[in-house]
């Protein structure tokens, strides 16, 4: 969450690199944050970026 405050957005690939997890695990983590209503999804396909609500 601190990363999002400082950088405004994050991609699935950036999330995976930051936490040193697979893209599948990164996708799961991001989905959980979306379910908790903490982040918004913007963009389409590979250009999807996630921002704080």
Backbone as numpy.savetxt, mean C-alpha at the origin, in Angstrom:
# Nx Ny Nz CAx CAy CAz Cx Cy Cz
2.70 3.12 8.21 1.88 4.30 8.21 2.76 5.56 8.21
3.88 5.50 8.89 4.79 6.66 8.89 5.27 6.96 7.48
5.53 5.91 6.70 5.97 6.10 5.32 4.92 6.88 4.53
3.66 6.53 4.72 2.58 7.22 4.00 2.45 8.67 4.44
2.69 8.94 5.70 2.63 10.33 6.18 3.74 11.15 5.52
4.92 10.58 5.42 6.07 11.29 4.85 6.03 11.37 3.33
5.55 10.32 2.66 5.63 10.23 1.20 4.29 10.32 0.48
3.22 10.44 1.20 1.86 10.60 0.66 1.26 9.36 0.01
2.06 8.48 -0.59 1.49 7.28 -1.21 2.52 6.16 -1.26
2.02 4.95 -1.52 2.90 3.78 -1.63 2.29 2.83 -2.65
3.15 2.10 -3.34 2.68 1.07 -4.28 2.86 -0.30 -3.63
2.29 -1.30 -4.25 2.41 -2.66 -3.75 3.88 -3.11 -3.76
4.61 -2.74 -4.81 6.03 -3.11 -4.92 6.85 -2.43 -3.83
6.59 -1.15 -3.58 7.31 -0.43 -2.52 7.03 -1.06 -1.16
5.78 -1.43 -0.93 5.39 -2.09 0.33 6.17 -3.40 0.49
6.22 -4.20 -0.57 6.93 -5.48 -0.53 8.41 -5.29 -0.25
9.03 -4.30 -0.88 10.46 -4.05 -0.65 10.72 -3.56 0.77
9.86 -2.67 1.25 10.05 -2.09 2.58 10.00 -3.16 3.67
9.04 -4.08 3.55 8.86 -5.11 4.57 9.53 -6.43 4.22
10.22 -6.45 3.06 10.94 -7.64 2.60 10.04 -8.87 2.58
8.91 -8.71 1.87 7.95 -9.79 1.72 7.65 -9.96 0.23
6.98 -11.06 -0.10 6.59 -11.29 -1.50 5.47 -10.33 -1.88
5.24 -10.19 -3.19 4.16 -9.33 -3.66 2.80 -9.85 -3.18
2.67 -11.14 -3.10 1.41 -11.73 -2.61 1.16 -11.32 -1.16
2.19 -11.40 -0.33 2.05 -11.00 1.07 1.80 -9.50 1.18
2.46 -8.72 0.34 2.25 -7.27 0.32 0.80 -6.97 -0.04
0.27 -7.69 -1.00 -1.12 -7.50 -1.41 -2.07 -7.79 -0.25
-1.78 -8.84 0.49 -2.59 -9.20 1.65 -2.54 -8.09 2.70
-1.34 -7.59 2.99 -1.19 -6.53 3.98 -1.93 -5.27 3.58
-1.83 -4.90 2.32 -2.52 -3.71 1.82 -4.03 -3.92 1.88
-4.49 -5.11 1.54 -5.93 -5.41 1.60 -6.46 -5.27 3.02
-5.67 -5.70 3.99 -6.08 -5.57 5.39 -6.21 -4.10 5.79
-5.27 -3.27 5.34 -5.34 -1.84 5.64 -6.56 -1.21 4.99
-6.91 -1.68 3.79 -8.11 -1.18 3.12 -9.37 -1.59 3.88
-9.41 -2.83 4.36 -10.57 -3.31 5.12 -10.76 -2.51 6.41
-9.66 -2.08 7.00 -9.72 -1.28 8.23 -10.01 0.19 7.94
-10.20 0.51 6.67 -10.51 1.88 6.24 -9.40 2.87 6.58
-8.15 2.43 6.50 -7.01 3.29 6.80 -6.40 3.91 5.56
-6.58 3.24 4.40 -5.97 3.73 3.17 -6.99 3.74 2.03
-6.71 4.56 1.02 -7.51 4.64 -0.21 -6.69 4.11 -1.36
-7.37 3.51 -2.34 -6.72 3.04 -3.55 -6.98 4.05 -4.66
-5.94 4.38 -5.41 -6.09 5.28 -6.54 -5.31 4.77 -7.73
-5.85 4.94 -8.91 -5.17 4.48 -10.11 -5.73 3.16 -10.60
-5.10 2.66 -11.68 -5.56 1.42 -12.32 -4.35 0.56 -12.65
-4.51 -0.75 -12.50 -3.46 -1.70 -12.89 -2.16 -1.49 -12.14
-1.06 -1.43 -12.89 0.26 -1.27 -12.27 0.46 0.10 -11.65
-0.38 1.05 -12.01 -0.25 2.42 -11.51 -1.00 2.66 -10.20
-1.53 1.61 -9.58 -2.28 1.80 -8.34 -1.35 2.29 -7.24
-1.79 3.34 -6.57 -1.07 3.91 -5.43 -2.04 3.95 -4.26
-1.54 3.79 -3.07 -2.37 3.80 -1.87 -2.00 5.02 -1.03
-3.03 5.72 -0.55 -2.83 6.92 0.26 -3.61 6.80 1.56
-3.22 7.58 2.54 -3.95 7.61 3.81 -5.31 8.25 3.62
-6.27 7.81 4.40 -7.61 8.44 4.37 -7.59 9.69 5.18
